[in-house]
Amino acid sequence: MATTVEAPPRTAPVLPAIPSASGWLAQPTNRYLALGGTILAVTLIASFVVLSGQRKEAFAGRALDQARNAAESGNLALAASELQKVSTTFSGTRAAQEAVITLNQVRLVNGQHELAAVGLQDFLKGNPSPQFRAPAYGLLGRALENAKRPGEAADAYGKASGTADVDYLRADYLLDAARAWMAAGEREKAIASYQRVTKDFPKTAANTEADIRLAELTAVVGS
């Protein structure tokens, strides 16, 4: 009679213990490795973002130049279309903001004053970069003035003066504001704008015109 030999029971192999994250980081060398890896990852991501932004800005700049060339050649319809594409396709770039300004200059040349006013108001609501605020407000003032809305135009010119970064522009915008206030029948506000020029910007070329206008207005008021 055959006898059966029972095989010994199998035992599961003992696997090495997997250290926990806290245990791994408890070792100084491992902490330095983790920190170095994190810094490297952040640096790579930042570099990618910067390079992507530079490429986007470069593409936007070329597209803006093409649109401006169309405008200079007299093809304003094509220029307007291309400028619109730049402002939407490359939103957030410097070139896109320049495109908005140029687009609304083209609209003014085409007599689309109300459309330009709306476009510039929307642009300013989007909080553009500081260097574009004064030109946008100044252009808005011109659009509103041409649209026979002198009071609103004067207010826009005043904001252009307040956001300009050089004295001669601040003074020139105040002259524009004074002219618009006069058209709106606001003589005292016009006088106040001229007085600001003579008081705050006496060394600018605008000071001469402000002196002349003030003399005319005060003579009218005094007569």
C-alpha positions as CSV (number, residue, x, y, z in Angstrom):
1,M,0.0,0.0,0.0
2,A,1.5,3.3,-1.1
3,T,2.0,6.0,1.4
4,T,1.5,9.7,0.6
5,V,4.0,12.2,1.7
6,E,2.4,15.5,2.6
7,A,4.3,18.5,1.3
8,P,5.2,21.1,4.0
9,P,2.9,24.1,4.0
10,R,4.1,27.0,1.9
11,T,5.0,30.1,3.7
12,A,4.6,33.5,2.0
13,P,7.9,35.2,1.2
14,V,8.8,38.0,3.6
15,L,8.9,41.3,1.6
16,P,11.0,44.2,2.8
17,A,9.0,46.8,4.6
18,I,8.1,49.8,2.5
19,P,9.1,52.9,4.4
20,S,6.4,55.5,4.9
21,A,6.7,59.0,3.4
22,S,7.3,60.5,6.8
23,G,9.9,57.9,7.6
24,W,11.7,58.5,4.2
25,L,11.7,62.2,4.8
26,A,13.1,61.8,8.3
27,Q,16.5,61.1,6.7
28,P,18.3,64.5,6.0
29,T,19.7,63.3,2.7
30,N,16.2,62.4,1.5
31,R,14.8,65.7,2.5
32,Y,17.5,67.5,0.5
33,L,16.6,65.3,-2.5
34,A,12.9,66.0,-2.2
35,L,13.6,69.8,-1.9
36,G,15.9,69.7,-4.9
37,G,13.3,67.8,-7.0
38,T,10.6,70.3,-6.1
39,I,12.8,73.3,-7.0
40,L,13.7,71.7,-10.3
41,A,10.1,71.0,-11.1
42,V,9.0,74.5,-10.3
43,T,11.9,75.9,-12.3
44,L,11.1,73.8,-15.4
45,I,7.4,74.8,-15.2
46,A,8.3,78.5,-14.8
47,S,10.7,78.3,-17.8
48,F,8.0,76.7,-19.9
49,V,5.5,79.4,-19.0
50,V,8.0,82.1,-19.8
51,L,9.1,80.6,-23.1
52,S,5.4,80.1,-24.1
53,G,4.6,83.7,-23.2
54,Q,7.6,84.9,-25.3
55,R,6.6,82.9,-28.3
56,K,3.0,84.1,-28.0
57,E,4.2,87.7,-27.8
58,A,6.4,87.2,-30.8
59,F,3.6,85.7,-32.9
60,A,1.3,88.6,-31.8
61,G,3.9,91.2,-32.7
62,R,4.3,89.8,-36.2
63,A,0.5,89.7,-36.7
64,L,0.2,93.3,-35.4
65,D,2.9,94.5,-37.8
66,Q,1.0,92.9,-40.7
67,A,-2.3,94.6,-39.6
68,R,-0.5,97.9,-39.4
69,N,1.0,97.5,-42.9
70,A,-2.5,96.9,-44.2
71,A,-3.7,100.2,-42.5
72,E,-0.7,102.1,-43.9
73,S,-1.4,100.8,-47.4
74,G,-4.9,102.2,-47.1
75,N,-6.8,98.9,-46.8
76,L,-8.6,99.9,-43.6
77,A,-11.2,97.1,-43.8
78,L,-8.5,94.4,-43.9
79,A,-6.6,96.3,-41.2
80,A,-9.6,96.4,-38.9
81,S,-10.2,92.7,-39.4
82,E,-6.6,91.7,-38.7
83,L,-6.4,93.9,-35.7
84,Q,-9.6,92.3,-34.3
85,K,-8.0,88.9,-34.7
86,V,-4.8,90.0,-32.9
87,S,-6.8,91.4,-30.0
88,T,-8.8,88.2,-29.5
89,T,-6.3,85.5,-30.6
90,F,-3.4,86.8,-28.5
91,S,-5.4,88.2,-25.6
92,G,-3.2,89.2,-22.7
93,T,-0.2,90.2,-24.7
94,R,1.2,93.7,-25.1
95,A,0.6,93.4,-28.9
96,A,-3.1,92.6,-28.3
97,Q,-3.5,95.7,-26.2
98,E,-1.7,97.8,-28.9
99,A,-4.1,96.2,-31.5
100,V,-7.1,97.4,-29.6
101,I,-5.8,101.0,-29.6
102,T,-4.9,100.8,-33.3
103,L,-8.2,99.2,-34.2
104,N,-10.2,102.0,-32.6
105,Q,-8.0,104.6,-34.3
106,V,-9.0,102.9,-37.6
107,R,-12.7,103.1,-36.5
108,L,-12.4,106.8,-35.9
109,V,-10.8,107.3,-39.3
110,N,-13.8,105.4,-40.8
111,G,-16.2,107.6,-38.9
112,Q,-17.3,104.8,-36.5
113,H,-17.2,107.0,-33.5
114,E,-19.8,105.2,-31.4
115,L,-18.3,101.8,-32.1
116,A,-14.9,103.1,-31.2
117,A,-16.3,104.5,-27.9
118,V,-17.8,101.2,-27.0
119,G,-14.7,99.3,-27.9
120,L,-12.5,101.6,-25.8
121,Q,-14.8,101.5,-22.8
122,D,-14.8,97.7,-22.9
123,F,-11.0,97.7,-23.2
124,L,-10.6,100.0,-20.1
125,K,-13.0,97.9,-18.1
126,G,-10.6,95.0,-18.6
127,N,-7.9,96.9,-16.6
128,P,-5.2,97.2,-19.3
129,S,-1.5,97.7,-18.6
130,P,-0.7,101.2,-17.2
131,Q,1.0,102.4,-20.4
132,F,-2.1,101.8,-22.5
133,R,-4.6,103.6,-20.2
134,A,-3.8,107.2,-21.1
135,P,-3.9,106.6,-24.8
136,A,-7.1,104.6,-24.5
137,Y,-8.8,107.4,-22.4
138,G,-7.5,110.1,-24.8
139,L,-8.9,108.1,-27.8
140,L,-12.1,107.6,-26.0
141,G,-12.4,111.3,-25.4
142,R,-12.0,111.9,-29.1
143,A,-14.5,109.3,-30.0
144,L,-17.1,110.7,-27.6
145,E,-16.4,114.3,-28.8
146,N,-16.9,113.3,-32.4
147,A,-20.1,111.5,-31.3
148,K,-21.4,114.8,-29.9
149,R,-21.1,113.8,-26.3
150,P,-18.8,116.5,-25.0
151,G,-19.4,116.1,-21.3
152,E,-18.4,112.5,-21.4
153,A,-15.5,113.4,-23.6
154,A,-14.2,115.9,-21.1
155,D,-14.4,113.4,-18.4
156,A,-12.4,110.9,-20.5
157,Y,-9.8,113.5,-21.3
158,G,-9.5,114.3,-17.6
159,K,-8.8,110.6,-16.9
160,A,-6.3,110.5,-19.7
161,S,-4.4,113.4,-18.1
162,G,-4.5,111.7,-14.7
163,T,-3.0,108.4,-16.1
164,A,-0.4,109.9,-18.5
165,D,3.2,109.6,-17.3
166,V,4.7,112.7,-18.8
167,D,3.8,116.4,-18.1
168,Y,3.3,117.5,-21.7
169,L,0.7,114.8,-22.3
170,R,-1.0,115.6,-19.0
171,A,-1.2,119.2,-20.0
172,D,-2.4,118.5,-23.6
173,Y,-5.2,116.3,-22.3
174,L,-6.3,119.0,-20.0
175,L,-6.5,121.4,-23.0
176,D,-8.7,118.8,-24.7
177,A,-10.9,118.5,-21.5
178,A,-11.3,122.3,-21.4
179,R,-12.4,122.4,-25.0
180,A,-14.9,119.6,-24.4
181,W,-16.2,121.3,-21.3
182,M,-16.8,124.5,-23.3
183,A,-18.7,122.5,-25.9
184,A,-20.8,121.0,-23.2
185,G,-21.6,124.5,-21.8
186,E,-19.6,124.0,-18.7
187,R,-17.5,127.2,-18.7
188,E,-16.4,127.0,-15.1
189,K,-15.1,123.5,-15.6
190,A,-13.3,124.6,-18.7
191,I,-11.7,127.5,-16.7
192,A,-10.6,125.0,-14.0
193,S,-8.9,122.8,-16.6
194,Y,-7.0,125.7,-18.1
195,Q,-6.0,126.8,-14.6
196,R,-4.6,123.4,-13.8
197,V,-2.4,123.7,-16.9
198,T,-1.0,127.0,-15.8
199,K,-0.6,126.0,-12.2
200,D,0.7,122.4,-12.5
201,F,2.4,122.4,-15.9
202,P,3.8,125.9,-16.5
203,K,6.9,124.7,-18.4
204,T,4.9,122.9,-21.1
205,A,4.0,124.2,-24.5
206,A,0.3,123.9,-23.5
207,N,0.7,126.6,-20.9
208,T,0.7,129.4,-23.6
209,E,-2.6,128.3,-25.0
210,A,-4.1,127.9,-21.5
211,D,-3.0,131.5,-20.7
212,I,-4.7,132.8,-23.9
213,R,-7.9,130.8,-23.3
214,L,-8.1,131.9,-19.7
215,A,-7.7,135.5,-20.6
216,E,-10.5,135.2,-23.2
217,L,-12.8,133.4,-20.7
218,T,-12.2,135.6,-17.8
219,A,-12.7,138.7,-19.9
220,V,-16.0,137.3,-21.1
221,V,-17.0,136.5,-17.5
222,G,-15.8,139.9,-16.2
223,S,-17.7,141.9,-19.0
